[in-house]
Amino acid sequence: MSKKIKILIICIVIVVGIIVLNKANVFGKKATKLAKTEGITVVPTMNDKITADSSWCGTVQLVWNDLKNELVKGDVVFNPQPEMVKNLNKEDFNESMLSEDYYFKIYGLKTLELKEQIEKGVKEKFNQTSNIIDNFDWSDNTGYLFYTMLYRKFEYWNAFDNLENGNFGNKYENIEYFGVDENTENYKGDQIQVLYYNSKDDFAILINTKTNDEVIFCKNPKGNNFNDIYKNMNDEASKYTGNKQFEDKDEFKAPKLTINETRKYEELTKKEFNTADHDTVEIKEAIQTIQFTLDENGGEIKSEFGFWATASDTTLEKPRYFYVDDTFAIFLRESGKEKPYFAGRVDDITKFQNSSN
């Protein structure tokens, strides 16, 4: 083998090695398991009371509606009746409020065939795998399984800058932010829409994305549940007569967010209720996950819910500062739809940022 050929082979090996390493870096982040967050309450409906750091996604409600309408054929009634069940029975969120592209949903007899349908369905539709499906005991094929996954990945039209780390409220330091400040060059603000701006501590803005998804920030939200917060925000926006354009002099910053929460709804399990045909139903296990990330490029959300049920029968002169740097609510909504499909409230920002990043 000539010296030139040896040199060529070495060069090829080096180039291939660089490509492999780059691919490992690119895909390694995607393959890395999202770190578990702590202290973020997951609520099943937008009517459930919240106090501080909370999150909601419509996955529970979507399959609860199927339980009501297809199996129970009426309201689910426990004795005593939990408040969350009262709220779920209202069907405050349903399929008409979300395009089919956003979710995969199925229910049926709890068999291995159904498990395969779920695994194949989420793979084909979202190229995702289920994080909860193996938690159910598939050796016991009695009863029914209700399952849904919501998955979205969205990008802003224009990526934001990574800003200097800063404070969040008066308690938290060194928080990661993205947005637009005085150092941002040639930023086009068309993707930011001002819903209202009363002050730097009282505003709401909407960020459009390349898909139909809208990211809404509401600073210092008012209300005891997400429905109240969302209604109060929209009421304030409807009466706002100020400038709704994000101007060149305006600034915006928001914290990067991570949510990775799992909730087992023990309030719903091991309690019996009846169908309209007087069959007795018991929910054996009910699990919901919410995984959500948001940064300077966009965001990604994946939420699952599944439960196993058995039945007896089978204009401003000064710049405005849109700094999302204190207590806020965040909503994800499909453009043109009445209700959001995800909601979050953030008080303790440290619960929402992965320190390993």
Secondary structure, DSSP 8 states (H G I E B T S, - for coil): --HHHHHHHHHHHHHHHHHHHHHHHHHHHHHS------S-EEESSTTS---SSEEEETHHHHHHHHIIIIIISS----SS--HHHHHHHTT-S-GGGS-GGGEEEEEEE--HHHHHHHHHHHHHHHS---SSGGGS-TT---SEEEEEEEEEEEEBSS--EEEEEEEETTTEEEEEEEEE-TT--S--GGGEEEEEEEETTEEEEEEEBSSSEEEEEEES--SSSHHHHHHHHHHHHHH--S--B--TT-EEEEE-EEEEEEEE-GGGSS-EEE-TT--EEEEEEEEEEEEEEE-SSEEEEEEEEEEEEEES----SS--EEE--SSEEEEEEETT-SS-SEEEEES-GGGGS-TT-
